[in-house]
Amino acid sequence: MSQNQVSVDMKSQINGDSLGVVRFITAGSVDDGKSTLIGRLLYDSKAVLADQLLALSKTRHARVKANDAQVDLALLTDGLEAEREQGITIDVAYRYFATTKRKFIVADAPGHEQYTRNLVTGASQADVAVVLVDATRVDLTVEPAGLLAQTKRHASIVRLLGLQHVVFAINKMDLLGFDEGVFNKIRFSVEALARTIGLPEPVTIPVSALQGDNVVELSDATPWYAGPSLLQWLESVEIRHGARLQSLRVPVQFVARQDGSAAEDFRGYLGQVESGQIRLGQKVKILPGGQISTVAEIQVANDRVADLTDSGVEKAVLGQAVMIRLTDDVDVSRGDLIVSDESTNDQPVLAKSLQADVCWLDAESLSLSRKYLLQHTTQTVFAKVKNIEQVLDIHTLSQGYGASTIRTNEIGRIHLALQKPIAADLYDESVATGSFVLIDDATKHTVAAGMIRQVIA
């Protein structure tokens, strides 16, 4: 996609067809204007109530100087008092708004390096990343223009998490007189960054979050820009939800048993369909044990109550919470994976060893001598880091080899040996069965978020 090309079926937009829900996250360095941008989107799309504006106008905290007719829109996403006092985003704030074409769930992520873990949490649930670049803080004296290290770190995390839709909003262009030459220098640098780290070709949009230029409506201040506004792009981008896999994956979360005194020894296996679909009469396999049985009953969660419906259904599809009963009395436990028994090329691998990219989240660095727990889908196994293959240098975007540790907020590739095999897929094929978290066995801290790149039986 070229920078001004919008990935959209224009015919559906002309007809006003809804393209569904989009979850997007704002990323970038501190003070790039992420909260102000979201506030502007909410305000200009008429998603802010009058009483909210009145409350903001009376607050004693403000991030930006506004005139008498304005309020600090950044405060719309600040839920913690500490955030308002310090003028920074600490936790991920979720906001909801809608236009005539689409509904949006937007996450405002912190820019500070110490809150990188919060960004990882928010980005893992997003369909789209909006990476902000403060045009006034880009070094224009070098070629390509020098982006901030935190911008590079956040873009690298977005790439690791596999987001296929990324837009770079070049913010504060009003402070540079909406200079086309400056925008082009930054755009070339952004495109070079994307090529280096393997991001899809990004869209770049010149914006002023404070004044609203090219955020919701196209601005007269940038007649040289021929692309969409940020909201127009968000309304039109085509999102493909779910795993790339077409084969069935249902991690077992809970085994439901009937009262032991009952005549029927009922066993129901509860979980969520993470890919594919499951049908009555379908032959399934239980991993890692390999037992085979047939689906005798399917119940799906009722949208109105947090329970299961009384009547069964013929099939369940991606994203549905289900209860499955099998025809045979097989050994199924929490942490097992229900898959199709069909012979296909996209069956999970029973992995005893993994190669994975990790974003290190803990204050204590990775230690090859420590014992870790690997939480994968609904099961937990002991894991040992056998070696560190490489660590990403955020400043040069080069891979460093021979590292003995990975420090807080660093990104590295490691080799893990597992105490017992897990049924795993590659992260690029399935987020649900291709991702994990590492937990320190001693402190019980979640120390890393991981994406599986290679499975070794």
N, C-alpha and C positions, 0 to 999 in steps of 0.2 A: 504494500500500500504506500503510495507516495504521500508526502506530508499534507497535501491538500485534498487527498482523496478520502471520501467517507465510505466505510464498508457498510453498505445498506442496500436493501431492496427499495428503491425510491418509489416504486409503484405502491407498495404497502403503506408508505408514509403519506403519499398523496391521498390515499383513501382513508387515512386516519386510523389504520389498524394498530392495535397495541402490540408492542414487542415484548411485553412481560416485565419482569422485575430485574433490575440490574443492581448488583452490590459493588460499590467501588470504594477505594481507599485513597486518601491523599497521603503522599509521602514526600520527603525532602528534608533539607536541613532546618534547624531551628530559625525562626523568624523569617522564613521564606513566604509566609502568608497563607498557610494552609487553612487555619481556622477562619480567617477573614474571607477566603474564597468560598468556603462552605456556607458561611453566614450570608454572603452575597447571593449564592445560589438559592438559599432558602428565602431570602428577602425578596429577590426579584421574581421568583416563581410563586410568590404570594403564599408561602408556606409558614409564615410567621404571624401569630395572632397579635391583636392590638395590645392585649394585656402583657404579652411577652416584651414587646417593644417598650411599653411604659416602664416595666421593671428594669430593663436594661438602661434606660435613660436615667434612672435614679442610682445606678451602681456607682460606687466610689472608685472602682478599678477600671482601667481602660488600657488596651494595648496600643492603640493608634489614636492620633489626634484627629478628631472629626469636627466638622463645623456645627453650628448651633442646630441645624436641621437634621443632623445625623446622629446615630448611635454607633458604638463600637460593635460591629457585626461579629467580630471574633468571639465575643462573649456568649453568643448563641450556642456554642459547643462546649463551653467551659462548665463542667458539672461540679468540679471540686473547688472549694474556696481557695485552696492552695494554688490552683491554676490561675484564679483571678488575681490573687495577691502577687504572684511571681510573674504573671504575664506569659506563662508557658503552658503547653499541653503536656500533662503527665500520663493520663490514662486514655485509652481509646474511647472516644465518644461517638455513639451511633445516633444518627438522626434519620428521619423518614420524610420524604416529600414525593409529590407526584405531579406530572404534567398531563396534558390530554393524550400523550402518546405512550407514557411509561411511568412505572413506579420505581422509586430509588431507595436503596438503603446505603447511606454514606457513613464511612468511618473516618474520623479525624484522628490520625496517629501522631504520637509525639515526634518531634524532630531531634531532641537531645539524644546523644549517643548512648547515655546510660539507660534510656527507655527503649532500646532497640527491640527487646523482647516483646514489648507491647505492639510494635509495628508488625512483627512476625505473626502474632496472634491475629491481628486484624486482617493482614494481607492473606493469611491462609484461608479466609472465608470469602475473599473477594473475587469478582469476575474481571474487574478492570482496575488498573492503577493509574491515578493521576499524580504524576511526579512534578512538584513545583520547583522552579529554579528562580532564585532571586537575581534578576538581571544586574542589579547594582553591586552584587558581590562576586560576579564572575570576572576573572582576570582576563581582560581583553588585550593585554600586552604580549601574550604568548600565542602560539599557533599549534594545535587548536586552542581555543579559549579555555582557560582553566576553571573547571567546575569544582565546587566544594567537595571535600572528602566524604561528608555525610550524604550528599546527593549521590555519589558513586556507590556508597554502601547500600543505600536504600534501593537504588536501581539494581544492584547485584542481588539483593534479597528477593526483589520482584521477579528477577529471572530465575533464581533457584526455585521459587515457589510455582513456577510454570505459568504465570499469567500471560495470556496470549494477546491481551489488548492493553496497550500502554500509551498514554498521552502525556507529553511534557508541556506544562503550562509555564511559559516564560513570563514571570510576574514582575510587577512594578515597572512596566515599560513606560508608564506616565512620568516617572522620575528621570527617564532618559529621552524624553521628548518623542516617544514612539519612533525611535530611529530604526529604519529598516536595516541599515548596515549592521547595527549592533545585534538586532534579532537574528540576522543571517549568520553572523559569527557564532552566536550561541547555538543556533540550530545545527550548524556543521559540527560543533563540538559534541552536542547531544547525539547526533547520528554516529559519530566516531565512537562514543561510549557504547552505544547500542551494539555496534558491530564487534567491539572488543569483548564484551561480556556475553554476547549471543542473544540479545533481546530481539524480538520481532521489530521490523522497521517502525520507528515511532512516529506518531503525529505530533507536531509542535504548533502551539498556538500562542500568539502574543496577547497577554492579558494585563489588566489592572484590576486586582481583586477589590481594592479599596473603592475605585470609581465605577467598576462594573463593566469596563471595556472588554468586549469579546467573551464575557462570561455567560450571559444569557442571550443577549442580542449582539449582533455585529456592530462594531464601532466605526464612526466616521473618522476617528483619529488614525485608523490604519487602512487607508484606501489601497495600499500596496498589498494587503493580505487578502487572498482569494478563497481561503478555507472556511470551515464552519466555526461557529462559536463553540465554547466548551460544552454547553448544554445541548446544542444541536448535534454535536458528535456523540454525546452520551445517549441521546434519544435514538440515534440511528445505528449504533454499533451492534453487530449481530453476535449474540452470546449463545454459545453452545454449552448447556448445563450438563453436568454428569461426567462419568468416566468415559474415556475413549474406548474402553473395553465394552464388548457386547455380551460377553459371557457372564453368567450369574456369579454374584458374590454377596453372601449374607453372613457377616460375622455374628456369632451367637453371643448375645449379651446376658441372657438369663434363661434358666431351665425352669418352667412352671410345672409343678406337680400337684395332683389332686390329693385330697385327704387320704391318708394311707388306709383308712377303714372302708373307703369306697370300693365297690366291686370292680370298677374299671380303673386300671393303673394308668392314668392319663399322664402323658408327657408332652408339653408344648415348648417349642424352642423359639425364643423371642429375639428379634434383631431388626436391623434396617437393611433394605435392599440397596446396596451400594453401586451395583451395576447389573445390567441385564434385567431379566424378569423371571419369576417362578410361577409354575402352573400346576394345577391339580393333575395328578398322574405322572408328573415328570420324575425321571430318575435322577437322583442327586448323590453326590459323594461328600463325605464328611472328612475334612482335613484337620490335623495331619494324619489321623488314624487310617483313612482310606476306606471306611465302611460305606456301603452302597445301600440305598433304600429308595422308596417311592413316596412322593408327597400325597398324603391322605386327606389333609385339610389345610386351608389357609384362612386366617382371619387378619383383617387389616385394622389399623387404628382408626377410631372414629374422630373426625375433626372437632366434634362438639364436646367430647369428654376425653379425659386422659385415661382411656380404657380401650378394650377391644370390643368390636361388635359381636353380637351373638351369632349372627349368621355368617357362614363362610362365603368365600368368593372363588371365582374360577382362576384368577391369577393376581399377582401383585407385581408392581413395576418400580422402577428406579425412584428412590426417595421415600417409599412407603415403609412405615413401621409394621412389622408382621409378626404373627404367631404361626408357626408351622408344626403340623403333626405328621409323623411318618408312619408308614405301615408296619415297620419292623422295630423291635425293641433294640436299638443300637446304642452304643455308648457315645453320648454327645454332651459336652461340657462347655461352660463359658470359655470363650477364647478360641473355640473351634470355628472353622469356616465352612459354610455350606456352599458348594459349587455344583455346576452341572456335571453329570457323568458322561456327557458327550465328548468324543475325542476331537478336540480342537487345538489350535496352536496357541490359544491365549489362556491356557490353564496356569494357575499360580505354581511357583516353584517351592518345594519344601527346602527352605534355605537354612543351612547351618552357619553360613558366613555371608556377610553383606559388605558391599562397598557403598558408602553413602556420603552425601554432602550434609554438613551440619552447620547451623548457626549457634555459636556457643553463647549461652544466656546467663550462666552463673558467674558470681564474683570470683569464685575459685576456679583457676584454669584447669583444663583437661589434664589428667594424670594417667599415665599408662599403668600405674600400679593400683589404681583405685577400682573398686567393684561398682558396676552400674547395673541398673535395671532398664530393660528396653520395653516400653509400652507400645504395642503394635495392635491396632484395632481394639479388641476387647481382652487381650491377653498380655501377660507380663512374664518376661524371661530374663534370666541373668545374662549379662553381656560383658565382654572384655574388649577394650580397644587394643587391637594387636599392633597397629602402627598408624602414624599420621602420614598420608601420602603427599599432601600439599596444603598450603595455607594461602589465601588470597591476600595480596598486598593492595589495600584499598586505594592508596595514593598512586601507584603505578599501574594497577590492574593486572599485575603479573602474578604468576603462581610461584610461591616459594617452596622449595623442596628441602627435605631434611629437617623439618621443624620437630621439636621435642614436645611442644604443647600447643594448645589453642586457647587464646585468652578471651575475656569477655567481649562479646559483640564481633568477634572475628569469625570468618567463614572458612571452613576447611573441608578436606575430603579425608575420610578415615576408613579403616578396615576393621570390622567388628566380627568377633567370634561369639556364637550364641551357645548357651548351655543345652538347648534343645531346639529342633527345627521349627520354623514358623512358615506358614503358607503366605508367601509375599509376591507382590507384583512390582514392577518398576513404577516410580513416581510419575513418570511421563504418561503412563497408561492408566493409572488409577491413583488419585490422591488418597483415598480412604485406605487402600491396602498397600500403598507404596510409601507411606509416611510413618513416622514414629517420634516419640520423645524419649530422651534418656533421663533417668532419675538416679541421683547419687544414693547408693544403698545405705550410707551412714547418715546423711543429713536429711534424706527424703526430698531434697530440692530438685525441681525440674531444671536440668543443667543444659539441655540442648534440644533443638528441634531438628529432625533429620529427614532427608529425602533419599530413598533408595535408588541408586544408579545401576547396581549390578547385584544379582543374587547368585550365590554359589551353593550348590547342593552338597 
